[in-house]
Amino acid sequence: MVSGALCCSVVHLGVTPLDVVKTKLQTDPVNYPGPIIAFKKVVNEEGLSTFFSGWAPTFVGFFCWGAVGYTLTEFLKR
């Protein structure tokens, strides 16, 4: 359970910046026409900390999901 929880939560925590850029692209396509431009614009206008503004719920949610999901997968495979 612990390894599944840690692996799942750490990976998704690392992908949080991509989620921020994706959300910017979806909600404001005029100001953020592409992913690279969106990334640069977020860094210049809002700072690097913006990429991890939603890290706590992401970490907790995927920590729980990883613990349950990976454990059930290994249990049911056998």
N, CA, C, O and CB atoms as a CASP TS submission, in Angstrom:
PFRMAT TS
TARGET T0000
AUTHOR 0000-0000-0000
METHOD Language model
MODEL 1
PARENT N/A
ATOM      1  N   MET     1       0.817  -1.187   0.000  1.00  0.00           N
ATOM      2  CA  MET     1       0.000   0.000   0.000  1.00  0.00           C
ATOM      3  C   MET     1       0.871   1.265   0.000  1.00  0.00           C
ATOM      4  O   MET     1       0.587   2.225  -0.717  1.00  0.00           O
ATOM      5  CB  MET     1      -0.935  -0.010   1.204  1.00  0.00           C
ATOM      6  N   VAL     2       1.916   1.250   0.803  1.00  0.00           N
ATOM      7  CA  VAL     2       2.755   2.440   0.932  1.00  0.00           C
ATOM      8  C   VAL     2       3.460   2.752  -0.380  1.00  0.00           C
ATOM      9  O   VAL     2       3.503   3.910  -0.798  1.00  0.00           O
ATOM     10  CB  VAL     2       3.784   2.252   2.051  1.00  0.00           C
ATOM     11  N   SER     3       4.012   1.739  -1.033  1.00  0.00           N
ATOM     12  CA  SER     3       4.725   2.006  -2.286  1.00  0.00           C
ATOM     13  C   SER     3       3.773   2.502  -3.366  1.00  0.00           C
ATOM     14  O   SER     3       4.127   3.407  -4.122  1.00  0.00           O
ATOM     15  CB  SER     3       5.451   0.745  -2.769  1.00  0.00           C
ATOM     16  N   GLY     4       2.590   1.941  -3.455  1.00  0.00           N
ATOM     17  CA  GLY     4       1.599   2.406  -4.425  1.00  0.00           C
ATOM     18  C   GLY     4       1.172   3.830  -4.142  1.00  0.00           C
ATOM     19  O   GLY     4       1.036   4.640  -5.059  1.00  0.00           O
ATOM     20  N   ALA     5       0.959   4.138  -2.863  1.00  0.00           N
ATOM     21  CA  ALA     5       0.535   5.481  -2.482  1.00  0.00           C
ATOM     22  C   ALA     5       1.618   6.509  -2.804  1.00  0.00           C
ATOM     23  O   ALA     5       1.332   7.567  -3.365  1.00  0.00           O
ATOM     24  CB  ALA     5       0.189   5.528  -0.989  1.00  0.00           C
ATOM     25  N   LEU     6       2.859   6.191  -2.448  1.00  0.00           N
ATOM     26  CA  LEU     6       3.952   7.135  -2.704  1.00  0.00           C
ATOM     27  C   LEU     6       4.221   7.311  -4.187  1.00  0.00           C
ATOM     28  O   LEU     6       4.388   8.435  -4.662  1.00  0.00           O
ATOM     29  CB  LEU     6       5.216   6.671  -2.012  1.00  0.00           C
ATOM     30  N   CYS     7       4.264   6.211  -4.917  1.00  0.00           N
ATOM     31  CA  CYS     7       4.540   6.299  -6.351  1.00  0.00           C
ATOM     32  C   CYS     7       3.466   7.109  -7.073  1.00  0.00           C
ATOM     33  O   CYS     7       3.778   7.998  -7.864  1.00  0.00           O
ATOM     34  CB  CYS     7       4.639   4.897  -6.962  1.00  0.00           C
ATOM     35  N   CYS     8       2.238   6.806  -6.805  1.00  0.00           N
ATOM     36  CA  CYS     8       1.132   7.484  -7.480  1.00  0.00           C
ATOM     37  C   CYS     8       1.098   8.969  -7.129  1.00  0.00           C
ATOM     38  O   CYS     8       0.941   9.806  -8.018  1.00  0.00           O
ATOM     39  CB  CYS     8      -0.201   6.826  -7.110  1.00  0.00           C
ATOM     40  N   SER     9       1.239   9.302  -5.873  1.00  0.00           N
ATOM     41  CA  SER     9       1.130  10.700  -5.461  1.00  0.00           C
ATOM     42  C   SER     9       2.325  11.531  -5.923  1.00  0.00           C
ATOM     43  O   SER     9       2.147  12.680  -6.327  1.00  0.00           O
ATOM     44  CB  SER     9       0.998  10.787  -3.951  1.00  0.00           C
ATOM     45  N   VAL    10       3.525  10.985  -5.875  1.00  0.00           N
ATOM     46  CA  VAL    10       4.708  11.733  -6.286  1.00  0.00           C
ATOM     47  C   VAL    10       4.690  11.992  -7.794  1.00  0.00           C
ATOM     48  O   VAL    10       5.032  13.087  -8.239  1.00  0.00           O
ATOM     49  CB  VAL    10       5.986  10.975  -5.890  1.00  0.00           C
ATOM     50  N   VAL    11       4.298  11.004  -8.569  1.00  0.00           N
ATOM     51  CA  VAL    11       4.233  11.189 -10.024  1.00  0.00           C
ATOM     52  C   VAL    11       3.198  12.252 -10.375  1.00  0.00           C
ATOM     53  O   VAL    11       3.473  13.133 -11.189  1.00  0.00           O
ATOM     54  CB  VAL    11       3.891   9.855 -10.732  1.00  0.00           C
ATOM     55  N   HIS    12       2.032  12.183  -9.782  1.00  0.00           N
ATOM     56  CA  HIS    12       1.007  13.167 -10.090  1.00  0.00           C
ATOM     57  C   HIS    12       1.362  14.550  -9.558  1.00  0.00           C
ATOM     58  O   HIS    12       0.968  15.556 -10.148  1.00  0.00           O
ATOM     59  CB  HIS    12      -0.321  12.723  -9.523  1.00  0.00           C
ATOM     60  N   LEU    13       2.086  14.613  -8.475  1.00  0.00           N
ATOM     61  CA  LEU    13       2.573  15.891  -7.976  1.00  0.00           C
ATOM     62  C   LEU    13       3.534  16.517  -8.992  1.00  0.00           C
ATOM     63  O   LEU    13       3.513  17.727  -9.217  1.00  0.00           O
ATOM     64  CB  LEU    13       3.268  15.712  -6.606  1.00  0.00           C
ATOM     65  N   GLY    14       4.357  15.693  -9.588  1.00  0.00           N
ATOM     66  CA  GLY    14       5.294  16.183 -10.598  1.00  0.00           C
ATOM     67  C   GLY    14       4.630  16.648 -11.878  1.00  0.00           C
ATOM     68  O   GLY    14       5.196  17.452 -12.619  1.00  0.00           O
ATOM     69  N   VAL    15       3.435  16.147 -12.143  1.00  0.00           N
ATOM     70  CA  VAL    15       2.717  16.503 -13.362  1.00  0.00           C
ATOM     71  C   VAL    15       1.762  17.686 -13.125  1.00  0.00           C
ATOM     72  O   VAL    15       1.094  18.135 -14.057  1.00  0.00           O
ATOM     73  CB  VAL    15       1.936  15.288 -13.887  1.00  0.00           C
ATOM     74  N   THR    16       1.697  18.184 -11.904  1.00  0.00           N
ATOM     75  CA  THR    16       0.821  19.311 -11.595  1.00  0.00           C
ATOM     76  C   THR    16       1.075  20.520 -12.495  1.00  0.00           C
ATOM     77  O   THR    16       0.103  21.149 -12.913  1.00  0.00           O
ATOM     78  CB  THR    16       0.994  19.711 -10.149  1.00  0.00           C
ATOM     79  N   PRO    17       2.328  20.888 -12.823  1.00  0.00           N
ATOM     80  CA  PRO    17       2.531  22.023 -13.739  1.00  0.00           C
ATOM     81  C   PRO    17       1.868  21.812 -15.104  1.00  0.00           C
ATOM     82  O   PRO    17       1.352  22.764 -15.691  1.00  0.00           O
ATOM     83  CB  PRO    17       4.020  22.266 -13.936  1.00  0.00           C
ATOM     84  N   LEU    18       1.877  20.591 -15.607  1.00  0.00           N
ATOM     85  CA  LEU    18       1.199  20.324 -16.879  1.00  0.00           C
ATOM     86  C   LEU    18      -0.303  20.524 -16.758  1.00  0.00           C
ATOM     87  O   LEU    18      -0.948  20.998 -17.693  1.00  0.00           O
ATOM     88  CB  LEU    18       1.496  18.904 -17.355  1.00  0.00           C
ATOM     89  N   ASP    19      -0.848  20.171 -15.633  1.00  0.00           N
ATOM     90  CA  ASP    19      -2.274  20.353 -15.401  1.00  0.00           C
ATOM     91  C   ASP    19      -2.626  21.834 -15.344  1.00  0.00           C
ATOM     92  O   ASP    19      -3.667  22.244 -15.856  1.00  0.00           O
ATOM     93  CB  ASP    19      -2.700  19.655 -14.104  1.00  0.00           C
ATOM     94  N   VAL    20      -1.766  22.638 -14.728  1.00  0.00           N
ATOM     95  CA  VAL    20      -1.995  24.085 -14.680  1.00  0.00           C
ATOM     96  C   VAL    20      -1.988  24.667 -16.087  1.00  0.00           C
ATOM     97  O   VAL    20      -2.864  25.460 -16.431  1.00  0.00           O
ATOM     98  CB  VAL    20      -0.927  24.779 -13.809  1.00  0.00           C
ATOM     99  N   VAL    21      -1.014  24.285 -16.901  1.00  0.00           N
ATOM    100  CA  VAL    21      -0.931  24.773 -18.279  1.00  0.00           C
ATOM    101  C   VAL    21      -2.141  24.303 -19.076  1.00  0.00           C
ATOM    102  O   VAL    21      -2.711  25.081 -19.840  1.00  0.00           O
ATOM    103  CB  VAL    21       0.374  24.295 -18.952  1.00  0.00           C
ATOM    104  N   LYS    22      -2.539  23.062 -18.915  1.00  0.00           N
ATOM    105  CA  LYS    22      -3.708  22.538 -19.623  1.00  0.00           C
ATOM    106  C   LYS    22      -4.965  23.331 -19.274  1.00  0.00           C
ATOM    107  O   LYS    22      -5.766  23.658 -20.150  1.00  0.00           O
ATOM    108  CB  LYS    22      -3.912  21.056 -19.289  1.00  0.00           C
ATOM    109  N   THR    23      -5.129  23.636 -17.996  1.00  0.00           N
ATOM    110  CA  THR    23      -6.298  24.393 -17.561  1.00  0.00           C
ATOM    111  C   THR    23      -6.278  25.806 -18.137  1.00  0.00           C
ATOM    112  O   THR    23      -7.319  26.320 -18.547  1.00  0.00           O
ATOM    113  CB  THR    23      -6.361  24.447 -16.031  1.00  0.00           C
ATOM    114  N   LYS    24      -5.111  26.433 -18.171  1.00  0.00           N
ATOM    115  CA  LYS    24      -4.997  27.770 -18.780  1.00  0.00           C
ATOM    116  C   LYS    24      -5.369  27.725 -20.255  1.00  0.00           C
ATOM    117  O   LYS    24      -6.066  28.612 -20.748  1.00  0.00           O
ATOM    118  CB  LYS    24      -3.567  28.324 -18.615  1.00  0.00           C
ATOM    119  N   LEU    25      -4.910  26.700 -20.960  1.00  0.00           N
ATOM    120  CA  LEU    25      -5.219  26.558 -22.379  1.00  0.00           C
ATOM    121  C   LEU    25      -6.717  26.361 -22.605  1.00  0.00           C
ATOM    122  O   LEU    25      -7.276  26.904 -23.557  1.00  0.00           O
ATOM    123  CB  LEU    25      -4.441  25.386 -22.975  1.00  0.00           C
ATOM    124  N   GLN    26      -7.359  25.599 -21.746  1.00  0.00           N
ATOM    125  CA  GLN    26      -8.778  25.309 -21.909  1.00  0.00           C
ATOM    126  C   GLN    26      -9.665  26.490 -21.535  1.00  0.00           C
ATOM    127  O   GLN    26     -10.690  26.722 -22.176  1.00  0.00           O
ATOM    128  CB  GLN    26      -9.154  24.112 -21.078  1.00  0.00           C
ATOM    129  N   THR    27      -9.282  27.233 -20.509  1.00  0.00           N
ATOM    130  CA  THR    27     -10.156  28.302 -20.022  1.00  0.00           C
ATOM    131  C   THR    27      -9.938  29.642 -20.721  1.00  0.00           C
ATOM    132  O   THR    27     -10.843  30.475 -20.748  1.00  0.00           O
ATOM    133  CB  THR    27      -9.957  28.478 -18.550  1.00  0.00           C
ATOM    134  N   ASP    28      -8.754  29.860 -21.284  1.00  0.00           N
ATOM    135  CA  ASP    28      -8.457  31.141 -21.931  1.00  0.00           C
ATOM    136  C   ASP    28      -7.583  30.925 -23.168  1.00  0.00           C
ATOM    137  O   ASP    28      -6.407  31.290 -23.163  1.00  0.00           O
ATOM    138  CB  ASP    28      -7.758  32.101 -20.941  1.00  0.00           C
ATOM    139  N   PRO    29      -8.149  30.332 -24.231  1.00  0.00           N
ATOM    140  CA  PRO    29      -7.334  30.011 -25.408  1.00  0.00           C
ATOM    141  C   PRO    29      -6.829  31.244 -26.167  1.00  0.00           C
ATOM    142  O   PRO    29      -5.865  31.142 -26.926  1.00  0.00           O
ATOM    143  CB  PRO    29      -8.131  29.148 -26.346  1.00  0.00           C
ATOM    144  N   VAL    30      -7.457  32.391 -25.975  1.00  0.00           N
ATOM    145  CA  VAL    30      -6.994  33.600 -26.655  1.00  0.00           C
ATOM    146  C   VAL    30      -5.665  34.074 -26.069  1.00  0.00           C
ATOM    147  O   VAL    30      -4.738  34.395 -26.813  1.00  0.00           O
ATOM    148  CB  VAL    30      -8.051  34.716 -26.551  1.00  0.00           C
ATOM    149  N   ASN    31      -5.570  34.120 -24.756  1.00  0.00           N
ATOM    150  CA  ASN    31      -4.335  34.567 -24.105  1.00  0.00           C
ATOM    151  C   ASN    31      -3.273  33.480 -24.017  1.00  0.00           C
ATOM    152  O   ASN    31      -2.090  33.781 -23.862  1.00  0.00           O
ATOM    153  CB  ASN    31      -4.642  35.071 -22.725  1.00  0.00           C
ATOM    154  N   TYR    32      -3.680  32.236 -24.111  1.00  0.00           N
ATOM    155  CA  TYR    32      -2.744  31.103 -24.034  1.00  0.00           C
ATOM    156  C   TYR    32      -2.935  30.208 -25.259  1.00  0.00           C
ATOM    157  O   TYR    32      -3.583  29.166 -25.165  1.00  0.00           O
ATOM    158  CB  TYR    32      -2.959  30.284 -22.713  1.00  0.00           C
ATOM    159  N   PRO    33      -2.370  30.609 -26.420  1.00  0.00           N
ATOM    160  CA  PRO    33      -2.624  29.876 -27.663  1.00  0.00           C
ATOM    161  C   PRO    33      -1.901  28.532 -27.785  1.00  0.00           C
ATOM    162  O   PRO    33      -2.300  27.699 -28.599  1.00  0.00           O
ATOM    163  CB  PRO    33      -2.238  30.728 -28.810  1.00  0.00           C
ATOM    164  N   GLY    34      -0.864  28.308 -27.009  1.00  0.00           N
ATOM    165  CA  GLY    34      -0.127  27.049 -27.092  1.00  0.00           C
ATOM    166  C   GLY    34       0.529  26.726 -25.768  1.00  0.00           C
ATOM    167  O   GLY    34       0.677  27.606 -24.920  1.00  0.00           O
ATOM    168  N   PRO    35       0.930  25.469 -25.574  1.00  0.00           N
ATOM    169  CA  PRO    35       1.490  25.064 -24.285  1.00  0.00           C
ATOM    170  C   PRO    35       2.802  25.749 -23.919  1.00  0.00           C
ATOM    171  O   PRO    35       3.006  26.085 -22.753  1.00  0.00           O
ATOM    172  CB  PRO    35       1.699  23.598 -24.283  1.00  0.00           C
ATOM    173  N   ILE    36       3.678  25.960 -24.860  1.00  0.00           N
ATOM    174  CA  ILE    36       4.962  26.585 -24.554  1.00  0.00           C
ATOM    175  C   ILE    36       4.763  28.061 -24.211  1.00  0.00           C
ATOM    176  O   ILE    36       5.362  28.575 -23.267  1.00  0.00           O
ATOM    177  CB  ILE    36       5.937  26.435 -25.743  1.00  0.00           C
ATOM    178  N   ILE    37       3.920  28.730 -24.985  1.00  0.00           N
ATOM    179  CA  ILE    37       3.613  30.132 -24.698  1.00  0.00           C
ATOM    180  C   ILE    37       2.924  30.248 -23.343  1.00  0.00           C
ATOM    181  O   ILE    37       3.220  31.158 -22.568  1.00  0.00           O
ATOM    182  CB  ILE    37       2.723  30.738 -25.809  1.00  0.00           C
ATOM    183  N   ALA    38       2.010  29.331 -23.060  1.00  0.00           N
ATOM    184  CA  ALA    38       1.300  29.348 -21.771  1.00  0.00           C
ATOM    185  C   ALA    38       2.279  29.148 -20.622  1.00  0.00           C
ATOM    186  O   ALA    38       2.196  29.844 -19.610  1.00  0.00           O
ATOM    187  CB  ALA    38       0.206  28.254 -21.734  1.00  0.00           C
ATOM    188  N   PHE    39       3.194  28.217 -20.766  1.00  0.00           N
ATOM    189  CA  PHE    39       4.184  27.961 -19.711  1.00  0.00           C
ATOM    190  C   PHE    39       5.022  29.215 -19.432  1.00  0.00           C
ATOM    191  O   PHE    39       5.201  29.609 -18.279  1.00  0.00           O
ATOM    192  CB  PHE    39       5.106  26.783 -20.113  1.00  0.00           C
ATOM    193  N   LYS    40       5.533  29.835 -20.501  1.00  0.00           N
ATOM    194  CA  LYS    40       6.351  31.036 -20.345  1.00  0.00           C
ATOM    195  C   LYS    40       5.545  32.186 -19.740  1.00  0.00           C
ATOM    196  O   LYS    40       6.046  32.924 -18.892  1.00  0.00           O
ATOM    197  CB  LYS    40       6.933  31.459 -21.696  1.00  0.00           C
ATOM    198  N   LYS    41       4.300  32.332 -20.178  1.00  0.00           N
ATOM    199  CA  LYS    41       3.458  33.415 -19.695  1.00  0.00           C
ATOM    200  C   LYS    41       3.137  33.243 -18.203  1.00  0.00           C
ATOM    201  O   LYS    41       3.131  34.216 -17.450  1.00  0.00           O
ATOM    202  CB  LYS    41       2.162  33.482 -20.514  1.00  0.00           C
ATOM    203  N   VAL    42       2.877  32.024 -17.792  1.00  0.00           N
ATOM    204  CA  VAL    42       2.606  31.764 -16.373  1.00  0.00           C
ATOM    205  C   VAL    42       3.842  32.075 -15.537  1.00  0.00           C
ATOM    206  O   VAL    42       3.730  32.698 -14.482  1.00  0.00           O
ATOM    207  CB  VAL    42       2.167  30.295 -16.157  1.00  0.00           C
ATOM    208  N   VAL    43       5.009  31.653 -15.990  1.00  0.00           N
ATOM    209  CA  VAL    43       6.253  31.913 -15.248  1.00  0.00           C
ATOM    210  C   VAL    43       6.506  33.423 -15.142  1.00  0.00           C
ATOM    211  O   VAL    43       6.850  33.923 -14.070  1.00  0.00           O
ATOM    212  CB  VAL    43       7.460  31.212 -15.942  1.00  0.00           C
ATOM    213  N   ASN    44       6.338  34.138 -16.242  1.00  0.00           N
ATOM    214  CA  ASN    44       6.627  35.573 -16.245  1.00  0.00           C
ATOM    215  C   ASN    44       5.600  36.389 -15.459  1.00  0.00           C
ATOM    216  O   ASN    44       5.968  37.333 -14.759  1.00  0.00           O
ATOM    217  CB  ASN    44       6.688  36.077 -17.667  1.00  0.00           C
ATOM    218  N   GLU    45       4.326  36.038 -15.566  1.00  0.00           N
ATOM    219  CA  GLU    45       3.271  36.851 -14.958  1.00  0.00           C
ATOM    220  C   GLU    45       2.892  36.420 -13.541  1.00  0.00           C
ATOM    221  O   GLU    45       2.551  37.257 -12.706  1.00  0.00           O
ATOM    222  CB  GLU    45       2.053  36.810 -15.824  1.00  0.00           C
ATOM    223  N   GLU    46       2.951  35.126 -13.274  1.00  0.00           N
ATOM    224  CA  GLU    46       2.446  34.625 -12.000  1.00  0.00           C
ATOM    225  C   GLU    46       3.522  33.964 -11.129  1.00  0.00           C
ATOM    226  O   GLU    46       3.319  33.779  -9.929  1.00  0.00           O
ATOM    227  CB  GLU    46       1.341  33.642 -12.255  1.00  0.00           C
ATOM    228  N   GLY    47       4.637  33.618 -11.714  1.00  0.00           N
ATOM    229  CA  GLY    47       5.725  33.001 -10.960  1.00  0.00           C
ATOM    230  C   GLY    47       5.643  31.482 -10.944  1.00  0.00           C
ATOM    231  O   GLY    47       4.607  30.897 -11.260  1.00  0.00           O
ATOM    232  N   LEU    48       6.746  30.857 -10.573  1.00  0.00           N
ATOM    233  CA  LEU    48       6.830  29.395 -10.554  1.00  0.00           C
ATOM    234  C   LEU    48       5.917  28.754  -9.515  1.00  0.00           C
ATOM    235  O   LEU    48       5.485  27.615  -9.689  1.00  0.00           O
ATOM    236  CB  LEU    48       8.248  28.971 -10.296  1.00  0.00           C
ATOM    237  N   SER    49       5.623  29.470  -8.447  1.00  0.00           N
ATOM    238  CA  SER    49       4.773  28.892  -7.392  1.00  0.00           C
ATOM    239  C   SER    49       3.363  28.593  -7.884  1.00  0.00           C
ATOM    240  O   SER    49       2.663  27.773  -7.290  1.00  0.00           O
ATOM    241  CB  SER    49       4.704  29.836  -6.199  1.00  0.00           C
ATOM    242  N   THR    50       2.939  29.247  -8.958  1.00  0.00           N
ATOM    243  CA  THR    50       1.604  29.001  -9.524  1.00  0.00           C
ATOM    244  C   THR    50       1.456  27.556  -9.972  1.00  0.00           C
ATOM    245  O   THR    50       0.364  26.993  -9.897  1.00  0.00           O
ATOM    246  CB  THR    50       1.337  29.943 -10.705  1.00  0.00           C
ATOM    247  N   PHE    51       2.526  26.961 -10.431  1.00  0.00           N
ATOM    248  CA  PHE    51       2.451  25.587 -10.925  1.00  0.00           C
ATOM    249  C   PHE    51       2.114  24.584  -9.826  1.00  0.00           C
ATOM    250  O   PHE    51       1.628  23.490 -10.111  1.00  0.00           O
ATOM    251  CB  PHE    51       3.760  25.203 -11.573  1.00  0.00           C
ATOM    252  N   PHE    52       2.364  24.945  -8.596  1.00  0.00           N
ATOM    253  CA  PHE    52       2.084  24.029  -7.498  1.00  0.00           C
ATOM    254  C   PHE    52       1.012  24.557  -6.553  1.00  0.00           C
ATOM    255  O   PHE    52       0.989  24.215  -5.371  1.00  0.00           O
ATOM    256  CB  PHE    52       3.347  23.753  -6.728  1.00  0.00           C
ATOM    257  N   SER    53       0.126  25.395  -7.087  1.00  0.00           N
ATOM    258  CA  SER    53      -0.930  25.963  -6.242  1.00  0.00           C
ATOM    259  C   SER    53      -1.945  24.909  -5.798  1.00  0.00           C
ATOM    260  O   SER    53      -2.562  25.061  -4.744  1.00  0.00           O
ATOM    261  CB  SER    53      -1.647  27.082  -6.986  1.00  0.00           C
ATOM    262  N   GLY    54      -2.123  23.873  -6.561  1.00  0.00           N
ATOM    263  CA  GLY    54      -3.068  22.821  -6.187  1.00  0.00           C
ATOM    264  C   GLY    54      -2.396  21.526  -5.792  1.00  0.00           C
ATOM    265  O   GLY    54      -2.957  20.449  -5.999  1.00  0.00           O
ATOM    266  N   TRP    55      -1.203  21.609  -5.225  1.00  0.00           N
ATOM    267  CA  TRP    55      -0.438  20.401  -4.945  1.00  0.00           C
ATOM    268  C   TRP    55      -1.001  19.584  -3.791  1.00  0.00           C
ATOM    269  O   TRP    55      -0.924  18.356  -3.814  1.00  0.00           O
ATOM    270  CB  TRP    55       0.979  20.763  -4.650  1.00  0.00           C
ATOM    271  N   ALA    56      -1.562  20.238  -2.787  1.00  0.00           N
ATOM    272  CA  ALA    56      -2.020  19.498  -1.598  1.00  0.00           C
ATOM    273  C   ALA    56      -3.175  18.539  -1.910  1.00  0.00           C
ATOM    274  O   ALA    56      -3.082  17.362  -1.562  1.00  0.00           O
ATOM    275  CB  ALA    56      -2.456  20.481  -0.512  1.00  0.00           C
ATOM    276  N   PRO    57      -4.260  18.994  -2.553  1.00  0.00           N
ATOM    277  CA  PRO    57      -5.328  18.044  -2.861  1.00  0.00           C
ATOM    278  C   PRO    57      -4.892  16.971  -3.863  1.00  0.00           C
ATOM    279  O   PRO    57      -5.348  15.830  -3.799  1.00  0.00           O
ATOM    280  CB  PRO    57      -6.532  18.786  -3.402  1.00  0.00           C
ATOM    281  N   THR    58      -4.013  17.347  -4.780  1.00  0.00           N
ATOM    282  CA  THR    58      -3.501  16.368  -5.738  1.00  0.00           C
ATOM    283  C   THR    58      -2.719  15.278  -5.013  1.00  0.00           C
ATOM    284  O   THR    58      -2.927  14.090  -5.262  1.00  0.00           O
ATOM    285  CB  THR    58      -2.610  17.054  -6.793  1.00  0.00           C
ATOM    286  N   PHE    59      -1.830  15.677  -4.125  1.00  0.00           N
ATOM    287  CA  PHE    59      -1.015  14.718  -3.397  1.00  0.00           C
ATOM    288  C   PHE    59      -1.876  13.797  -2.532  1.00  0.00           C
ATOM    289  O   PHE    59      -1.707  12.578  -2.560  1.00  0.00           O
ATOM    290  CB  PHE    59       0.006  15.447  -2.534  1.00  0.00           C
ATOM    291  N   VAL    60      -2.791  14.375  -1.770  1.00  0.00           N
ATOM    292  CA  VAL    60      -3.633  13.584  -0.861  1.00  0.00           C
ATOM    293  C   VAL    60      -4.545  12.646  -1.640  1.00  0.00           C
ATOM    294  O   VAL    60      -4.673  11.471  -1.298  1.00  0.00           O
ATOM    295  CB  VAL    60      -4.475  14.508   0.037  1.00  0.00           C
ATOM    296  N   GLY    61      -5.174  13.165  -2.679  1.00  0.00           N
ATOM    297  CA  GLY    61      -6.090  12.341  -3.470  1.00  0.00           C
ATOM    298  C   GLY    61      -5.410  11.156  -4.124  1.00  0.00           C
ATOM    299  O   GLY    61      -5.902  10.029  -4.052  1.00  0.00           O
ATOM    300  N   PHE    62      -4.282  11.410  -4.760  1.00  0.00           N
ATOM    301  CA  PHE    62      -3.584  10.322  -5.431  1.00  0.00           C
ATOM    302  C   PHE    62      -2.835   9.424  -4.458  1.00  0.00           C
ATOM    303  O   PHE    62      -2.549   8.271  -4.783  1.00  0.00           O
ATOM    304  CB  PHE    62      -2.624  10.879  -6.447  1.00  0.00           C
ATOM    305  N   PHE    63      -2.511   9.932  -3.267  1.00  0.00           N
ATOM    306  CA  PHE    63      -1.930   9.085  -2.234  1.00  0.00           C
ATOM    307  C   PHE    63      -2.941   7.997  -1.847  1.00  0.00           C
ATOM    308  O   PHE    63      -2.603   6.817  -1.765  1.00  0.00           O
ATOM    309  CB  PHE    63      -1.518   9.933  -0.989  1.00  0.00           C
ATOM    310  N   CYS    64      -4.187   8.423  -1.613  1.00  0.00           N
ATOM    311  CA  CYS    64      -5.249   7.466  -1.254  1.00  0.00           C
ATOM    312  C   CYS    64      -5.557   6.525  -2.415  1.00  0.00           C
ATOM    313  O   CYS    64      -5.682   5.314  -2.234  1.00  0.00           O
ATOM    314  CB  CYS    64      -6.530   8.214  -0.834  1.00  0.00           C
ATOM    315  N   TRP    65      -5.676   7.105  -3.615  1.00  0.00           N
ATOM    316  CA  TRP    65      -5.985   6.275  -4.780  1.00  0.00           C
ATOM    317  C   TRP    65      -4.867   5.275  -5.050  1.00  0.00           C
ATOM    318  O   TRP    65      -5.139   4.117  -5.366  1.00  0.00           O
ATOM    319  CB  TRP    65      -6.217   7.153  -6.016  1.00  0.00           C
ATOM    320  N   GLY    66      -3.632   5.700  -4.932  1.00  0.00           N
ATOM    321  CA  GLY    66      -2.508   4.794  -5.162  1.00  0.00           C
ATOM    322  C   GLY    66      -2.484   3.658  -4.165  1.00  0.00           C
ATOM    323  O   GLY    66      -2.201   2.515  -4.526  1.00  0.00           O
ATOM    324  N   ALA    67      -2.778   3.962  -2.915  1.00  0.00           N
ATOM    325  CA  ALA    67      -2.799   2.917  -1.886  1.00  0.00           C
ATOM    326  C   ALA    67      -3.861   1.876  -2.198  1.00  0.00           C
ATOM    327  O   ALA    67      -3.596   0.676  -2.128  1.00  0.00           O
ATOM    328  CB  ALA    67      -3.050   3.527  -0.499  1.00  0.00           C
ATOM    329  N   VAL    68      -5.040   2.321  -2.537  1.00  0.00           N
ATOM    330  CA  VAL    68      -6.145   1.390  -2.811  1.00  0.00           C
ATOM    331  C   VAL    68      -5.997   0.743  -4.181  1.00  0.00           C
ATOM    332  O   VAL    68      -6.105  -0.476  -4.315  1.00  0.00           O
ATOM    333  CB  VAL    68      -7.491   2.117  -2.723  1.00  0.00           C
ATOM    334  N   GLY    69      -5.750   1.562  -5.191  1.00  0.00           N
ATOM    335  CA  GLY    69      -5.700   1.051  -6.571  1.00  0.00           C
ATOM    336  C   GLY    69      -4.609   0.036  -6.813  1.00  0.00           C
ATOM    337  O   GLY    69      -4.863  -1.028  -7.378  1.00  0.00           O
ATOM    338  N   TYR    70      -3.401   0.350  -6.393  1.00  0.00           N
ATOM    339  CA  TYR    70      -2.288  -0.570  -6.618  1.00  0.00           C
ATOM    340  C   TYR    70      -2.410  -1.827  -5.762  1.00  0.00           C
ATOM    341  O   TYR    70      -2.040  -2.917  -6.198  1.00  0.00           O
ATOM    342  CB  TYR    70      -0.967   0.125  -6.329  1.00  0.00           C
ATOM    343  N   THR    71      -2.920  -1.677  -4.563  1.00  0.00           N
ATOM    344  CA  THR    71      -3.106  -2.848  -3.705  1.00  0.00           C
ATOM    345  C   THR    71      -4.154  -3.786  -4.297  1.00  0.00           C
ATOM    346  O   THR    71      -3.947  -4.998  -4.357  1.00  0.00           O
ATOM    347  CB  THR    71      -3.519  -2.418  -2.283  1.00  0.00           C
ATOM    348  N   LEU    72      -5.272  -3.225  -4.732  1.00  0.00           N
ATOM    349  CA  LEU    72      -6.312  -4.063  -5.343  1.00  0.00           C
ATOM    350  C   LEU    72      -5.830  -4.715  -6.631  1.00  0.00           C
ATOM    351  O   LEU    72      -6.143  -5.875  -6.900  1.00  0.00           O
ATOM    352  CB  LEU    72      -7.560  -3.232  -5.625  1.00  0.00           C
ATOM    353  N   THR    73      -5.074  -3.977  -7.419  1.00  0.00           N
ATOM    354  CA  THR    73      -4.541  -4.555  -8.662  1.00  0.00           C
ATOM    355  C   THR    73      -3.655  -5.751  -8.367  1.00  0.00           C
ATOM    356  O   THR    73      -3.798  -6.796  -9.003  1.00  0.00           O
ATOM    357  CB  THR    73      -3.753  -3.502  -9.454  1.00  0.00           C
ATOM    358  N   GLU    74      -2.742  -5.618  -7.416  1.00  0.00           N
ATOM    359  CA  GLU    74      -1.865  -6.742  -7.073  1.00  0.00           C
ATOM    360  C   GLU    74      -2.644  -7.889  -6.439  1.00  0.00           C
ATOM    361  O   GLU    74      -2.344  -9.054  -6.701  1.00  0.00           O
ATOM    362  CB  GLU    74      -0.760  -6.281  -6.126  1.00  0.00           C
ATOM    363  N   PHE    75      -3.611  -7.588  -5.632  1.00  0.00           N
ATOM    364  CA  PHE    75      -4.411  -8.626  -4.993  1.00  0.00           C
ATOM    365  C   PHE    75      -5.256  -9.375  -6.013  1.00  0.00           C
ATOM    366  O   PHE    75      -5.334 -10.602  -5.960  1.00  0.00           O
ATOM    367  CB  PHE    75      -5.304  -8.022  -3.916  1.00  0.00           C
ATOM    368  N   LEU    76      -5.886  -8.670  -6.930  1.00  0.00           N
ATOM    369  CA  LEU    76      -6.785  -9.306  -7.891  1.00  0.00           C
ATOM    370  C   LEU    76      -6.042  -9.996  -9.045  1.00  0.00           C
ATOM    371  O   LEU    76      -6.602 -10.873  -9.703  1.00  0.00           O
ATOM    372  CB  LEU    76      -7.739  -8.274  -8.448  1.00  0.00           C
ATOM    373  N   LYS    77      -4.792  -9.604  -9.291  1.00  0.00           N
ATOM    374  CA  LYS    77      -4.013 -10.277 -10.334  1.00  0.00           C
ATOM    375  C   LYS    77      -3.743 -11.736  -9.977  1.00  0.00           C
ATOM    376  O   LYS    77      -3.616 -12.585 -10.859  1.00  0.00           O
ATOM    377  CB  LYS    77      -2.689  -9.544 -10.562  1.00  0.00           C
ATOM    378  N   ARG    78      -3.659 -12.012  -8.709  1.00  0.00           N
ATOM    379  CA  ARG    78      -3.263 -13.354  -8.270  1.00  0.00           C
ATOM    380  C   ARG    78      -4.436 -14.221  -8.196  1.00  0.00           C
ATOM    381  O   ARG    78      -4.316 -15.394  -7.845  1.00  0.00           O
ATOM    382  CB  ARG    78      -2.567 -13.331  -6.943  1.00  0.00           C
TER
END
